[in-house]
Amino acid sequence: MINFATVGTGWITESFIQAAKLSKQYQLVGVHSRTEENAMKLASQHNAPHYYTDLEEMARSEEIQAVYIASPNSLHFEQTLTFLKNRKHVICEKPIFSNLAELETAYKTAEEHGVYLFEAIRNIHTPNFKILKEKLKMAGTLRSAILPYMKYSSRYDLFLEGEEPNIFSAAYSGGALVDLGVYPLYLAVCLFGKPKKVSYHPVVLRSGVDGGGTLLLDYEGFVCTVLCSKIVDSIIPCEIHGEKGTFILEDAAPISEIKFHDTRTKESQILSVNLEDQNMVYECINIADIIETNNRVEYEQLKDWSRIVLRITEEARQQNNIVFAVEK
């Protein structure tokens, strides 16, 4: 059983706590919020014995073994370092950091202090992702892929009214690609590997970040198109096209259904299994297993995928002069 604590009080933190409980491999012992009222409320809701408004005090606690961080993106790096230096495993919500330099510094710090650092990215831990990766060869030689994740954000209404919510702010390392876009991007990287070339074509908002965009990933013999947006909706599925057949994914995250359509027979079959309603449970289980069994092979694979994804989003931003405040 891993004693863990949380940073952040949004819906995603609630979801992780519920998933951690469902996994039966974690025990919530503390929560953090900048305000005492919110910290007390969250602790009370989940019977956590401790609540904190001081991050350093929380990091020094000997009861806490791991910390889940779901604060605004720009705060991830400094908060993660605080916990790693106090020998706490860190599970940091995607996007893990603003750029590759932060990631490498954090990985080095984790190694120096004998702890693990994970990026929380739920879709690649699900049984359906593992099925897709295993069955990918059914499609034969791949020729194209289109992976959309486009979901209108209610916070965009606030943006249109003149405000600047965190997710649409360069001050908080926001934007569509590093938010929703990392889900389909992770699929591409985990299934196809590191692309030969990256080209991003964003809709840049007045705040200097992307509200949406089209990311082209060049591979040997095919191009993968990632569509992401927080300012429009899309109902089109993800598709991976091979010479022998096509995979149709109902969604990029959590990959609730996978269908394979045979090019020659024109027949289709469902390959997926039903997921838990609280689908973050799979990443909770995998991460706990890696920690408890000291599975360095799987850990290094996850680190490599995080590196490639972050390198791509950083390059995509640089192509379009999208600069976060932490980089100035």
N, C-alpha and C positions, 0 to 999 in steps of 0.2 A: 504494500500500500504506500503510495506516494503522498506525503503531506504537501499540499500546494496552496498558493495564494493568488489573488488576481489584482491587476491594475486596470482600472477603467470600469465604468458602471453602465455601459450601453447594452443594447439587446444582444450583441455578439458575446459579451461576457456572460450574460444570463444563459445563452445557449451552450457555451463551453462548460459552465458549471453543471448544467443539466446532463450534458454528454459525459462529463467526468464521473458523475454519480452513476449514470447508467453503465459505464464501463466496469464499475466495481474495483477500479485500480487506483483511485485517488480519494483523498480525504481533504475537504476544504477546511483550512485552519485560519485563513485571514483574507481580508479584502482591503483595497486601498482606493480612496477617492480624495480629490483635492478639498472637498468639503466634508466636515464631520457628519452632517446630516445624511448625505448620500451614502457615506461609508457605513454608518450605523444601520441605515435602512437595508442595504444589501446584506450585511452580516446577519441581521435579524431574519431576513427572508430565507436564508440558507443555513441558519444555525451555525454560522462560523464563530468560533470563540473570540476572535480578535479582529479589530478594524484599525486602520491607520490613515493618517493624513500626512505623515512624514515618511517619505520613501526610504531614507537612510535607516530609520528606526526599523522599518519592516525588513529591510535587507539584512539587518544584523540578527534577526530572530533565529534562534537555533531550532525552533519547531518547524520552520519552513524548509522544504527540500527543493521545491520547484515553483516557478512563478509564470503565470500566463499574463501577457501584456497585450492590452487592447486599447491603448491610448491613441491620440492623434499621431499620424505617421511620423511627423518631424520629431516627436519625443522618443520614439522607439530606441534610437541608438544610445543616448545617454542613460536612459532607464535600464536598458539591457546591460550596459557596462557596470552599472551600480550593483546589479544582482549577481552578475558573473564574478565580479571581484570579491563578493561575499560568498562565493562557492554555492550558488544556487543555479540549478538547471533553469533555462529560460525557453519558454514556448512563446514566440512573438507572432502576433497576428500579421497576416499579409497586408501590404507589402512590408517585408521584414525591416528594410532600411531604405534610405533615400538613394544611396549609390554604393558601388562596389567597394570603395575605400572603407566605408563604414563596416561593411560586411566582413572584409578581411581582418580588420582590427578586432572586431567582436569574436570571430572564430579563433584568432590568436589568443585573445584574453580567456576564452573558454578553455582552450587547451592548457594554458598556463595554470589555470585554477582547478583543473580536473573535473570539469562539468560539461554538460551538453547544451547546445544551442540549436533550436528548431524553428523553422518558419511554419506557422499554422496555415496549411493550405488543404482544405478538406477533401477536394475531389480526387486527388491522387492516392488517397488512402482507402477509398471505398472498394468493396469487392468488384463492382462493375468496372472500375478502371483496370483492375488486375485482369479481369476477363478480356477487356478490350485489348490490352497489351499482349496477352497470350494469343488471342485469336487474330491479331492484325494481319498475319501472313495469309489469311483466307482471301484477302482482297487482291493478292498478287502484287505486281509492280505498282507502286503508288504513283499517281499522276496529278493529283490536286487534293486540296482540303480547304474547307471553309468552316471556321470556328467562330460563331458569333456569341457575344454576351452583351446585350444592349437592353438596359433597363432604366426607364425614366425615374429620376430621383425627385422625391418631394422637396428636397433641399434646393433643387434648381428653381423652384417657385420663389424661394427666398432670394436666390441670386438675381433673378429677374426683377425683384423688387428693390434691388440695390444693396443687399447684404452680401457677405462673402463667407459662406459656411466653410468649415475646415476642408471638406472634400473638394471644394472648388478654389482652394487657396494655395498659392505657391509658398506662403508662409508656413503652411502645415504639410507641405510635400504632397499635395493632392493631385487630382486629375483622373480621368477615366481609365487610362492605360494601366496605371499602377494600382487602381482599385479593382474594378470589374475585369479589366483586361488581363490580369495575371492568371485568372482561371483558365481561359482558353490557351493562353500562352504556355502555361505549365503543361497542358495536355500536349501541345506541339513539341515542347522540349523533351518531355518524358517518353513520348512515342517515337519521335523522329530524330531526336538529338539536337546538337548545336547547328544552327543554320549557317550557310556559307555567306549570306548577305542579309541585311535587315534594312527595310525602308518603311518609314512611318509617315502617314498623311493625316494630320489631325485637324480638328476644328478647334482653334485656339480662342479661348474666351478672354474678356477684358482683364481678368485677373492674372493672365499669363500662363494658365494651365489648359489642358485639353478637356473639352466637354465630351469628346468622342473622337474616333478616328479609325483608319484602316492601316493595319500593320501587315506588311508583306515579308514573309520568311522564305528565302530561296534555299531549296535543298537540291540534291542531285536528282534531276529528272522531273521535279515538280515544285510548285509554289504553294505554300500554305497561307491562306488569308485569314487574319484574325480581325474581327469587327468588334469594337467596344464602344459603348456610349452610356452616359448618364443623363443625356438630354433628349433621347428618343427611346421608344420601345421597339422590340422586334419579337416576332413569334416564329421565326424560321429556325429549324433545327441545325445542329452541327452535322457536317457530312465529311467523310474521308473516302476519296474515290481511288479505286485501284482497277487494273485491267480485268480482274476476275469478279469484282463486286464492290459494293458501296456499303460503308457503315453509316447508319443514321442514328445520331444521339439526340435524345429529346432535349438535352441541355448540357452545357459545359460543366456545370456544378449544381448538384452533386452527381450527375450522370445517372438519372433515375431509370432510363431505359436505353437499351442498345438493340438496334435491328440491323440484320445483315441482308442485303438484297443481292442475289446472284445475277451477274450480268447476262449469263447465257440461258439459264433456266427461267429467269424472271421471277423466281420464287423468293420469298422473304421468310426469315426466322428471327425470333426474339432470343437474344443471347444473355440478357441481363437477369439479375435476381432482384427481388424486392428489398429495398433498403429500409433501415430503421427510420422512423419519422425524424428522430433526432440524429441526423446523419453525421454530425461532428464526432459521434462516438468512435468511429473507425480511426480517426487520427489520434484520438485520446488513447485507444488501445495500442496502436502501433508505436506511438512515442513512449508509452510506459514500458512496453516490451523491450524496446531498444535500450532504455535506461537500465532496466532491471537485469537484462542479460548481457549488457555491455556489447551490443551488436555493432561493432565498428564498421563492418562491411555495408550494412544498410544505412548507417549514419553518414558515411562518406558519400554514398550515392545521393542522399538527400541534400547534402552540402553542395555537391556538384551541380545538381539541378537548380538550387537557389542561386548559385553563382551565375549560371548561364542566363536564367530569367532576369536577374538584376542587371547583368551586363547588357542585355537586349533593351530593357526599358530605359537604361541610362543612355545608350547610343541613340535610341529613338528620340529621346528628349533633346539630346545635343544637336541632332539633325534639324530640329525645329526651334532652337533657342528657348526651350522651356527649362528655366533655371529655378531651382528651389532656393528658398532663403538660406537654408543651412549650407548651401554651396557658394554663397556670395562672401 
